[in-house]
Amino acid sequence: MIVRQSMNDWPPLSDFPATIGRLATAEDTRANRASFLLEVNGERIGSPIEMPLPCYARFIDHESGDRQRCVLFQAEEADGKRYFGGWLLEEKRQIVGLDTDFEIVAK
């Protein structure tokens, strides 16, 4: 889902390095360009999702219905699931979830 809104109170996307067009590496996670590595038995799996990164989004708490502002900087898919990694702006911490856990926010 894409939600339109003013970005005046959001930080610039240039503040968030992203992993684009490739699977994230351990170095990407250390450098905060990625939140996760998809692996099975120590082997990398999946493929990058083609989408503009970084991007504004809202993380959805499905139990409470609350939505938190975040910036997504990683998108990969494996085994029929789409995984996103990003930064929760108010909590100042990384987040990992499925595509159904986020709403993309457009200007």
N, C-alpha and C positions, 0 to 999 in steps of 0.2 A: 504494500500500500504506500502511496506517496501523498504526503500532506504538504500544502503550501502555507508559508508563513514568512514574516519578516525576519531577517537574520541580524538585525541591529544589536541584539544582546547576546549573540553567539560569538565565540572566538574565531579568528581567521583560520581557514582550513590549512593555510601554509604553516601553522604551528604544529601540524600533525604529519610526520613522515608516514608513508604508507608502503605496503607490499603490493606491487602492481604487476600483473601479467606473468606471475610465476608463483610457485609454492613458497611459503615462508621457510626460512632457515632458523636454526638455533640462534645465529647471530642477529637475525631480525627480532626475535623475541627479547634478546638482551638489550637491543637498541630501541625497544618500544615501537618498532615498525610492525609488529605482529603480536597477537595474544596467544596463539596456539600452534601446535604442529599436529597434523593428522598422520598417525602411524598405526601399523599393525605389525606386531612381532618385530619392532625396530625398523621396519621398512616404511618409507613415506608412501602415502596413498593420496588419491584425489587429483584435482586440477583447479587452477585459479578460475574465479568467476569474472567474466568481463563486465565491468561496471566502473563508473567514475569513483575513484578513491583518492583522497579521503572524501567523506560526505557526511552531512548532518543527518541525524536520525533520532528517534526516540526508542528507548528500550521499554518494552511493555512487561509489567509484572502481571501475569495472567491471573493470579489469585486475587490481588487487590484491585486490579485495573489501573494502577498508577502508571504513569509514563515519565521516564527520566530522559533528559537531554543527553545525547552522546554524539561522538564523532566516530564513524566506522573507518578503519584503516586496513582491514584485511577481509577477504571474501574468498572462500574455497568450497568446493563440493566434493563429496565422496559418498559412495553407497546410496545414491539417490537423495542425499540430504545436503542442504546449503548452510554452511557455517559462516558466521560473521564475528569479527573481533573488533573491539573499539575501546573508547575511553569514556567513562561516565563523568560528565562535567562537574556536577555538584559533589559527588562522592570522591572525585579525583582518584579513580582506580580503573583498571582494565575490566572488560566484560567480554564474555564469549557466549554466543547463543545461536539458535537456528534462525533462519530467515523469518519465521513466524513470530519471533520475539522482538522484531524491530519494525518501525515505520520509517521509511526514508522521508526526510523533510526537504522540500524544494523551496527556493526563493520565490 
